[in-house]
Amino acid sequence: MSEEQAHRALREELGVYALGAGSPDERAVVRAHLEGCAACRAELAELAPIAARLADVDPDRLAEDPAPPPGLGDAVLARIAAEGARPERDRAARRRRTRLGAGAVVLATAAAAFVVGWLVRPVPPPPPLERVAVQVVAPDITATADVVPHTWGVEVKLSGAGFTAGEVYRVSVLEDDGDEAPAGAFLGIGPAELDCNLNSAVLRPDAEGFVVVDARGDVVLRSVF
């Protein structure tokens, strides 16, 4: 198998990985690939919110047929009866319009049912936020962080100020075996407050913290979960 084919095969597994499925060995292979492939990490980050919403879907509600609005059937029958009372010379044209009108009613009913179904859908609770301690190493930087556990990995929500404007900062999640997994990067904006959502393929039970390094590779802040 060529390198391109191998990459395509691993990319096709991202959806399974995002849903928390797959054997431990299969997940380990995908996880190892994610650590060295920024494109797949970015794609996984886009899949993550979709996977989270799918996990909240109630299978028992998928088979439910939404009921049409009350009185719709009587209104349609009354319209048909009214058309039948018109002169015969107008009936052909009326029948054509009735069929179009009935089609429009069906579409309107379907649209109304969709809207009603959307409005009454179960709204999933917000993801749990775990506030973690942050140790700032560099001067003039202030920061706080929350951690969100997902089925596909751990998300770090970092807020702070004082990061040098225009400088790239890279974030890595620390694993319990001593390894570091890349979680993304952000651009400093000086004294202004910034908020970053950083995603890593490391599962929450395997994550022990994270570090932020500047363009020179020096640690500017760290956190231990």
DATA-V612554 format. One record per pair of residues at least 24 apart in sequence whose C-alpha atoms are under 8 Angstrom apart, sorted by the first residue. I is the first residue (numbers start at 0). GAP is how many residues later the second one is. D is the distance in Angstrom with one decimal. If there is no record, write none. Layout:
# DATA-V612554
I,GAP,D  I,GAP,D
This chain:
# DATA-V612554
10,29,6.6  13,26,7.8  13,30,6.3  14,29,7.7  14,32,7.0  14,36,7.8  16,135,6.1  17,26,6.9  17,29,6.8  17,30,5.9  17,33,6.1  17,133,6.5  17,134,4.6  18,32,5.6  18,33,7.7  18,36,7.7  18,132,6.3  18,133,6.6  19,131,4.9  19,132,5.7  30,170,6.2  30,171,7.7  33,167,7.1  34,146,5.9  34,147,6.2  34,166,7.9  40,159,7.9  40,160,8.0  44,154,6.6  47,104,7.1  51,98,7.8  52,71,7.7  55,68,6.1  65,47,5.6  65,48,7.9  65,51,7.0  66,46,7.0  67,41,6.1  67,44,7.9  67,45,6.7  68,40,7.4  75,26,7.7  131,91,7.0  131,92,7.4  131,93,5.9  132,90,5.8  132,91,6.8  132,92,7.2  133,87,6.9  133,88,5.9  133,89,4.6  133,90,7.5  134,86,5.5  134,87,5.3  134,88,5.9  135,84,6.2  135,85,4.3  135,86,6.6  136,82,6.9  136,83,4.9  136,84,5.1  136,85,7.6  137,81,7.8  137,82,4.8  137,83,6.9  148,54,7.2  148,55,5.5  149,53,7.3  149,54,7.6  150,52,7.3  151,49,6.1  151,50,7.7  151,51,6.8  152,46,7.3  152,47,5.6  152,48,4.3  152,49,4.7  152,50,4.1  152,51,6.4  153,45,6.2  153,46,5.5  153,47,6.6  153,48,5.9  153,49,5.5  153,50,5.4  153,53,7.8  154,42,6.8  154,43,5.6  154,44,4.6  154,45,6.2  155,40,7.9  155,41,5.9  155,42,5.0  155,43,6.3  156,38,7.2  156,39,5.7  156,40,4.7  156,41,6.3  157,37,5.8  157,38,5.1  157,39,6.5  157,40,7.6  158,34,7.1  158,35,5.6  158,36,4.4  158,37,6.3  159,33,5.6  159,34,5.6  159,35,6.8  160,28,7.8  160,29,6.7  160,30,5.2  160,31,5.6  160,32,4.7  160,33,6.2  161,26,7.7  161,27,7.5  161,28,5.0  161,29,4.5  161,30,7.0  161,31,7.9  162,25,4.6  162,26,6.1  162,27,5.1  162,28,7.0  163,24,5.1  163,25,6.2  163,26,4.8  164,24,4.0  164,25,4.4  166,47,7.3  166,48,6.6  167,46,6.4  167,47,5.8  168,43,6.5  168,44,5.6  168,45,4.7  168,46,6.1  169,42,5.6  169,43,5.4  169,44,6.6  169,45,7.8  170,27,7.7  170,39,6.9  170,40,5.7  170,41,4.6  170,42,6.6  171,28,7.9  171,38,5.5  171,39,5.5  171,40,6.7  172,27,6.8  172,29,7.4  172,34,6.7  172,35,7.6  172,36,5.8  172,37,4.2  172,38,6.6  173,33,5.8  173,34,5.5  173,35,5.0  173,36,5.2  173,37,7.4  174,27,7.2  174,31,5.6  174,32,4.7  174,33,5.6  174,34,7.4  175,30,5.4  175,31,5.9  175,32,5.7
